[in-house]
Amino acid sequence: MLDRARGCVVKIFGAGGFRGLEPYQSGVTITAEGHILTVWSHVLNTDFVTVVLDDGRRFDAEVVAADPRHEIALLTVDASDLPHFDLKNATEAPVGTPIFALSNLFGIASGDEPVSVQSGNVAARSSLGRRLGVYETPYQGDVYLLDVVTSNPGSAGGAVIDHAGRFVGMIGKEMQDARDDTWLNFALPADELASAVPALLGVETESDTSKTTNVNQPVTLSAWGLVLVPDVVANTPAYIDSVGENSAARAAGLRPDDLIVLVDGQVVTSCRRLREALEAIDRSATVQLTVQRGSELLEVPLRAP
């Protein structure tokens, strides 16, 4: 049972390696065709994400969609016939359910080494937004609280299964209470993930279609009255530096230091990616931006004057 579950957990390597930001995390395969679900984090903020399967095979991965409200992302690799967790068969885990947590904690595995397994129980199911403390996250839904320490570097995105081998959740990103610095050991329930993933798969399809779209007059940031922070590194996040007076962006309520994370549901991991996304959108179109302001996510429709 554990061997089969291990086959559905992958190691992900990407951005990081400085200021305490580890360049690795975990993920789970959710289709046989190479779709991988993981947490949305700094590790994915690069054009060079590598996925290592349980058998040691390495693939270049593409981040094709993200759901900032759940803080999850969808990756794809060019592989087939992969062992995977079927989210259509997602099951709930009542309080007290014995579980195993499988992940590449501390980045121990880098090839065909098996991921680590921790044993524990579901201690509670509760809402992050209701009573669990002060955490810097836009996710306000339910989580499983676990009585095992999963808040380790590299654990985020790993699988939580019951003793029958059924997928019950995905290990959440490292999260610390702003009041007392305690760490939260939690997992995103499988039913929450199952409700969010179809939209991610839909965004992937739309993104593939948009790559062939040509527009005569694409929208530009200047048309909205937006200036981004200087694009000084390869993947500078798309933070707003300034908003023009009497501009469409100012009228829509955008502010300096807002981070643009989605354009019409498409992930933008950098200033460059944002500009590339806009090149496929006509100037006359109304564009739906998703921006992060602190721990809050805002949906902002924008149209050039």
One Martini backbone bead per residue (centre of mass of N, CA, C, O) as a GRO file, in nm:
protein
  305
    1MET     BB    1   0.059   0.062  -0.023
    2LEU     BB    2   0.303   0.255   0.011
    3ASP     BB    3   0.429   0.204  -0.265
    4ARG     BB    4   0.198   0.318  -0.431
    5ALA     BB    5   0.191   0.601  -0.302
    6ARG     BB    6   0.482   0.680  -0.371
    7GLY     BB    7   0.427   0.677  -0.687
    8CYS     BB    8   0.243   0.963  -0.641
    9VAL     BB    9   0.513   1.101  -0.549
   10VAL     BB   10   0.694   1.403  -0.591
   11LYS     BB   11   0.977   1.589  -0.690
   12ILE     BB   12   1.048   1.942  -0.648
   13PHE     BB   13   1.239   2.178  -0.850
   14GLY     BB   14   1.362   2.527  -0.805
   15ALA     BB   15   1.329   2.795  -0.650
   16GLY     BB   16   1.599   2.923  -0.444
   17GLY     BB   17   1.861   2.905  -0.188
   18PHE     BB   18   1.771   3.164  -0.013
   19ARG     BB   19   1.681   3.297   0.280
   20GLY     BB   20   1.538   3.010   0.357
   21LEU     BB   21   1.468   2.914   0.054
   22GLU     BB   22   1.374   2.632  -0.061
   23PRO     BB   23   1.420   2.440  -0.381
   24TYR     BB   24   1.177   2.250  -0.254
   25GLN     BB   25   0.917   1.996  -0.307
   26SER     BB   26   0.599   1.857  -0.338
   27GLY     BB   27   0.387   1.605  -0.508
   28VAL     BB   28   0.091   1.497  -0.703
   29THR     BB   29  -0.051   1.265  -0.893
   30ILE     BB   30  -0.380   1.294  -1.094
   31THR     BB   31  -0.271   1.165  -1.363
   32ALA     BB   32  -0.149   0.969  -1.627
   33GLU     BB   33  -0.064   1.248  -1.807
   34GLY     BB   34   0.107   1.452  -1.596
   35HIS     BB   35  -0.051   1.560  -1.351
   36ILE     BB   36   0.034   1.806  -1.094
   37LEU     BB   37  -0.005   1.857  -0.750
   38THR     BB   38   0.046   2.163  -0.560
   39VAL     BB   39   0.190   2.417  -0.414
   40TRP     BB   40   0.197   2.759  -0.390
   41SER     BB   41   0.528   2.892  -0.461
   42HIS     BB   42   0.853   2.995  -0.500
   43VAL     BB   43   0.950   2.738  -0.654
   44LEU     BB   44   0.764   2.828  -0.921
   45ASN     BB   45   0.950   3.101  -0.977
   46THR     BB   46   1.016   2.956  -1.271
   47ASP     BB   47   1.127   2.812  -1.587
   48PHE     BB   48   1.285   2.573  -1.397
   49VAL     BB   49   1.110   2.296  -1.348
   50THR     BB   50   1.160   1.995  -1.158
   51VAL     BB   51   1.068   1.648  -1.196
   52VAL     BB   52   1.068   1.361  -0.974
   53LEU     BB   53   1.016   1.048  -0.977
   54ASP     BB   54   1.008   0.754  -0.809
   55ASP     BB   55   1.206   0.619  -1.045
   56GLY     BB   56   1.397   0.894  -1.131
   57ARG     BB   57   1.263   1.051  -1.332
   58ARG     BB   58   1.317   1.341  -1.539
   59PHE     BB   59   1.141   1.664  -1.564
   60ASP     BB   60   1.011   1.912  -1.729
   61ALA     BB   61   0.806   2.170  -1.602
   62GLU     BB   62   0.471   2.312  -1.613
   63VAL     BB   63   0.296   2.593  -1.526
   64VAL     BB   64  -0.062   2.607  -1.597
   65ALA     BB   65  -0.189   2.652  -1.299
   66ALA     BB   66  -0.380   2.849  -1.049
   67ASP     BB   67  -0.497   2.877  -0.692
   68PRO     BB   68  -0.476   3.124  -0.465
   69ARG     BB   69  -0.705   3.047  -0.260
   70HIS     BB   70  -0.565   2.748  -0.218
   71GLU     BB   71  -0.261   2.731  -0.286
   72ILE     BB   72  -0.245   2.603  -0.585
   73ALA     BB   73  -0.095   2.384  -0.842
   74LEU     BB   74  -0.043   2.308  -1.193
   75LEU     BB   75   0.133   2.048  -1.348
   76THR     BB   76   0.342   1.938  -1.628
   77VAL     BB   77   0.436   1.633  -1.796
   78ASP     BB   78   0.604   1.420  -2.035
   79ALA     BB   79   0.380   1.174  -1.955
   80SER     BB   80   0.274   0.827  -1.898
   81ASP     BB   81   0.129   0.596  -1.705
   82LEU     BB   82   0.075   0.710  -1.422
   83PRO     BB   83   0.065   0.703  -1.111
   84HIS     BB   84  -0.242   0.787  -0.919
   85PHE     BB   85  -0.466   1.010  -0.787
   86ASP     BB   86  -0.819   0.995  -0.762
   87LEU     BB   87  -1.033   1.259  -0.698
   88LYS     BB   88  -1.308   1.113  -0.746
   89ASN     BB   89  -1.216   0.923  -0.479
   90ALA     BB   90  -1.246   1.104  -0.258
   91THR     BB   91  -1.189   1.119   0.100
   92GLU     BB   92  -1.276   1.133   0.418
   93ALA     BB   93  -1.142   1.230   0.755
   94PRO     BB   94  -1.198   1.158   1.046
   95VAL     BB   95  -1.158   1.201   1.353
   96GLY     BB   96  -0.878   0.978   1.422
   97THR     BB   97  -0.746   0.914   1.168
   98PRO     BB   98  -0.517   0.724   1.041
   99ILE     BB   99  -0.197   0.834   0.903
  100PHE     BB  100  -0.003   0.920   0.613
  101ALA     BB  101   0.296   1.108   0.536
  102LEU     BB  102   0.415   1.204   0.208
  103SER     BB  103   0.759   1.320   0.153
  104ASN     BB  104   1.036   1.557   0.078
  105LEU     BB  105   1.180   1.601   0.339
  106PHE     BB  106   1.461   1.803   0.326
  107GLY     BB  107   1.550   1.684   0.042
  108ILE     BB  108   1.658   1.383   0.051
  109ALA     BB  109   1.534   1.331  -0.226
  110SER     BB  110   1.668   1.319  -0.589
  111GLY     BB  111   1.564   1.043  -0.700
  112ASP     BB  112   1.484   0.699  -0.638
  113GLU     BB  113   1.422   0.772  -0.370
  114PRO     BB  114   1.222   0.750  -0.119
  115VAL     BB  115   0.991   0.887   0.041
  116SER     BB  116   0.875   1.002   0.324
  117VAL     BB  117   0.731   0.867   0.636
  118GLN     BB  118   0.449   0.956   0.836
  119SER     BB  119   0.285   0.914   1.153
  120GLY     BB  120  -0.075   0.959   1.235
  121ASN     BB  121  -0.344   1.200   1.294
  122VAL     BB  122  -0.657   1.328   1.294
  123ALA     BB  123  -0.745   1.593   1.507
  124ALA     BB  124  -0.889   1.796   1.293
  125ARG     BB  125  -1.157   2.008   1.158
  126SER     BB  126  -1.098   2.334   1.015
  127SER     BB  127  -1.092   2.685   0.989
  128LEU     BB  128  -0.873   2.929   0.912
  129GLY     BB  129  -1.085   3.181   0.925
  130ARG     BB  130  -1.207   3.129   1.228
  131ARG     BB  131  -0.972   2.988   1.474
  132LEU     BB  132  -0.637   2.933   1.417
  133GLY     BB  133  -0.536   3.230   1.376
  134VAL     BB  134  -0.249   3.413   1.238
  135TYR     BB  135  -0.238   3.402   0.884
  136GLU     BB  136  -0.055   3.435   0.575
  137THR     BB  137  -0.350   3.378   0.398
  138PRO     BB  138  -0.611   3.333   0.160
  139TYR     BB  139  -0.695   3.082   0.300
  140GLN     BB  140  -1.040   2.991   0.448
  141GLY     BB  141  -1.066   2.699   0.475
  142ASP     BB  142  -1.041   2.379   0.524
  143VAL     BB  143  -0.862   2.167   0.760
  144TYR     BB  144  -0.625   1.940   0.861
  145LEU     BB  145  -0.524   1.842   1.168
  146LEU     BB  146  -0.206   1.729   1.279
  147ASP     BB  147  -0.002   1.499   1.497
  148VAL     BB  148   0.224   1.579   1.285
  149VAL     BB  149   0.528   1.693   1.156
  150THR     BB  150   0.483   1.887   0.842
  151SER     BB  151   0.659   2.163   0.892
  152ASN     BB  152   0.867   2.105   0.647
  153PRO     BB  153   1.102   2.115   0.438
  154GLY     BB  154   0.938   1.976   0.141
  155SER     BB  155   0.641   1.879   0.229
  156ALA     BB  156   0.493   2.042   0.050
  157GLY     BB  157   0.255   1.850  -0.147
  158GLY     BB  158   0.203   1.611  -0.008
  159ALA     BB  159   0.070   1.310   0.109
  160VAL     BB  160  -0.247   1.198   0.248
  161ILE     BB  161  -0.321   0.886   0.403
  162ASP     BB  162  -0.471   0.613   0.474
  163HIS     BB  163  -0.459   0.268   0.571
  164ALA     BB  164  -0.592   0.209   0.268
  165GLY     BB  165  -0.456   0.434   0.060
  166ARG     BB  166  -0.625   0.685   0.073
  167PHE     BB  167  -0.684   0.997  -0.040
  168VAL     BB  168  -0.718   1.294   0.193
  169GLY     BB  169  -0.454   1.484   0.127
  170MET     BB  170  -0.251   1.791   0.136
  171ILE     BB  171   0.023   1.931   0.220
  172GLY     BB  172   0.092   2.219   0.353
  173LYS     BB  173   0.233   2.497   0.393
  174GLU     BB  174   0.429   2.682   0.563
  175MET     BB  175   0.292   2.790   0.891
  176GLN     BB  176   0.273   3.090   1.096
  177ASP     BB  177   0.195   3.237   1.381
  178ALA     BB  178   0.199   3.582   1.437
  179ARG     BB  179   0.174   3.572   1.760
  180ASP     BB  180   0.369   3.284   1.847
  181ASP     BB  181   0.528   3.105   1.619
  182THR     BB  182   0.357   2.874   1.547
  183TRP     BB  183   0.310   2.572   1.392
  184LEU     BB  184   0.128   2.432   1.118
  185ASN     BB  185  -0.026   2.109   1.094
  186PHE     BB  186  -0.142   2.045   0.761
  187ALA     BB  187  -0.428   1.974   0.540
  188LEU     BB  188  -0.578   1.948   0.238
  189PRO     BB  189  -0.863   1.841   0.154
  190ALA     BB  190  -0.977   1.641  -0.097
  191ASP     BB  191  -1.252   1.787  -0.146
  192GLU     BB  192  -1.127   2.064  -0.200
  193LEU     BB  193  -0.953   1.978  -0.440
  194ALA     BB  194  -1.177   1.851  -0.622
  195SER     BB  195  -1.323   2.135  -0.662
  196ALA     BB  196  -1.059   2.288  -0.798
  197VAL     BB  197  -0.929   2.125  -1.040
  198PRO     BB  198  -1.119   2.161  -1.288
  199ALA     BB  199  -1.040   2.460  -1.330
  200LEU     BB  200  -0.741   2.407  -1.390
  201LEU     BB  201  -0.788   2.231  -1.642
  202GLY     BB  202  -0.940   2.456  -1.796
  203VAL     BB  203  -0.709   2.661  -1.806
  204GLU     BB  204  -0.517   2.489  -1.972
  205THR     BB  205  -0.692   2.478  -2.227
  206GLU     BB  206  -0.713   2.784  -2.272
  207SER     BB  207  -0.407   2.836  -2.292
  208ASP     BB  208  -0.354   2.665  -2.545
  209THR     BB  209  -0.542   2.834  -2.729
  210SER     BB  210  -0.410   3.126  -2.685
  211LYS     BB  211  -0.130   3.072  -2.831
  212THR     BB  212  -0.284   3.115  -3.130
  213THR     BB  213  -0.346   3.409  -3.073
  214ASN     BB  214  -0.421   3.702  -3.267
  215VAL     BB  215  -0.356   4.054  -3.236
  216ASN     BB  216  -0.355   4.381  -3.339
  217GLN     BB  217  -0.419   4.526  -3.035
  218PRO     BB  218  -0.268   4.506  -2.764
  219VAL     BB  219  -0.250   4.523  -2.447
  220THR     BB  220  -0.126   4.754  -2.197
  221LEU     BB  221  -0.003   4.888  -1.916
  222SER     BB  222  -0.016   5.189  -2.003
  223ALA     BB  223  -0.322   5.186  -2.071
  224TRP     BB  224  -0.386   5.148  -1.753
  225GLY     BB  225  -0.151   5.290  -1.569
  226LEU     BB  226   0.100   5.089  -1.541
  227VAL     BB  227   0.383   5.014  -1.319
  228LEU     BB  228   0.643   4.818  -1.275
  229VAL     BB  229   0.882   4.680  -1.145
  230PRO     BB  230   1.190   4.622  -1.191
  231ASP     BB  231   1.342   4.394  -1.431
  232VAL     BB  232   1.627   4.248  -1.280
  233VAL     BB  233   1.527   3.958  -1.313
  234ALA     BB  234   1.409   3.676  -1.459
  235ASN     BB  235   1.165   3.658  -1.204
  236THR     BB  236   0.999   3.911  -1.154
  237PRO     BB  237   0.756   4.001  -0.983
  238ALA     BB  238   0.423   4.146  -1.044
  239TYR     BB  239   0.467   4.438  -0.929
  240ILE     BB  240   0.341   4.739  -0.838
  241ASP     BB  241   0.475   5.066  -0.852
  242SER     BB  242   0.253   5.235  -1.027
  243VAL     BB  243  -0.032   5.471  -1.052
  244GLY     BB  244  -0.212   5.650  -1.250
  245GLU     BB  245  -0.366   5.922  -1.300
  246ASN     BB  246  -0.673   5.879  -1.429
  247SER     BB  247  -0.686   5.570  -1.446
  248ALA     BB  248  -0.801   5.254  -1.477
  249ALA     BB  249  -0.647   5.143  -1.232
  250ARG     BB  250  -0.739   5.355  -1.027
  251ALA     BB  251  -1.048   5.306  -1.064
  252ALA     BB  252  -1.013   4.989  -0.975
  253GLY     BB  253  -0.799   5.000  -0.707
  254LEU     BB  254  -0.513   5.001  -0.760
  255ARG     BB  255  -0.182   4.941  -0.612
  256PRO     BB  256   0.094   4.968  -0.477
  257ASP     BB  257   0.222   4.632  -0.420
  258ASP     BB  258   0.066   4.480  -0.596
  259LEU     BB  259   0.005   4.136  -0.699
  260ILE     BB  260   0.017   3.976  -0.999
  261VAL     BB  261  -0.119   3.633  -1.065
  262LEU     BB  262  -0.367   3.681  -1.269
  263VAL     BB  263  -0.490   3.634  -1.619
  264ASP     BB  264  -0.767   3.505  -1.689
  265GLY     BB  265  -0.645   3.251  -1.505
  266GLN     BB  266  -0.349   3.306  -1.569
  267VAL     BB  267  -0.037   3.250  -1.495
  268VAL     BB  268   0.190   3.494  -1.329
  269THR     BB  269   0.543   3.485  -1.235
  270SER     BB  270   0.605   3.757  -1.402
  271CYS     BB  271   0.661   4.029  -1.586
  272ARG     BB  272   0.702   3.876  -1.849
  273ARG     BB  273   0.445   3.698  -1.835
  274LEU     BB  274   0.248   3.930  -1.838
  275ARG     BB  275   0.321   4.050  -2.114
  276GLU     BB  276   0.262   3.791  -2.273
  277ALA     BB  277  -0.040   3.773  -2.201
  278LEU     BB  278  -0.122   4.055  -2.325
  279GLU     BB  279  -0.052   3.987  -2.630
  280ALA     BB  280  -0.340   3.802  -2.640
  281ILE     BB  281  -0.493   4.083  -2.584
  282ASP     BB  282  -0.723   4.298  -2.647
  283ARG     BB  283  -0.772   4.631  -2.585
  284SER     BB  284  -1.104   4.600  -2.571
  285ALA     BB  285  -1.082   4.418  -2.339
  286THR     BB  286  -1.184   4.254  -2.052
  287VAL     BB  287  -0.982   4.212  -1.767
  288GLN     BB  288  -0.894   3.959  -1.528
  289LEU     BB  289  -0.761   4.032  -1.223
  290THR     BB  290  -0.531   3.886  -0.986
  291VAL     BB  291  -0.463   4.012  -0.661
  292GLN     BB  292  -0.218   4.066  -0.408
  293ARG     BB  293  -0.295   4.194  -0.069
  294GLY     BB  294  -0.118   4.051   0.113
  295SER     BB  295  -0.365   3.806   0.217
  296GLU     BB  296  -0.532   3.927  -0.018
  297LEU     BB  297  -0.779   3.866  -0.269
  298LEU     BB  298  -0.835   4.023  -0.592
  299GLU     BB  299  -1.088   4.118  -0.822
  300VAL     BB  300  -0.997   4.289  -1.139
  301PRO     BB  301  -1.145   4.479  -1.370
  302LEU     BB  302  -1.010   4.565  -1.703
  303ARG     BB  303  -1.011   4.865  -1.920
  304ALA     BB  304  -0.927   5.035  -2.175
  305PRO     BB  305  -0.991   5.365  -2.294
   0.00000   0.00000   0.00000
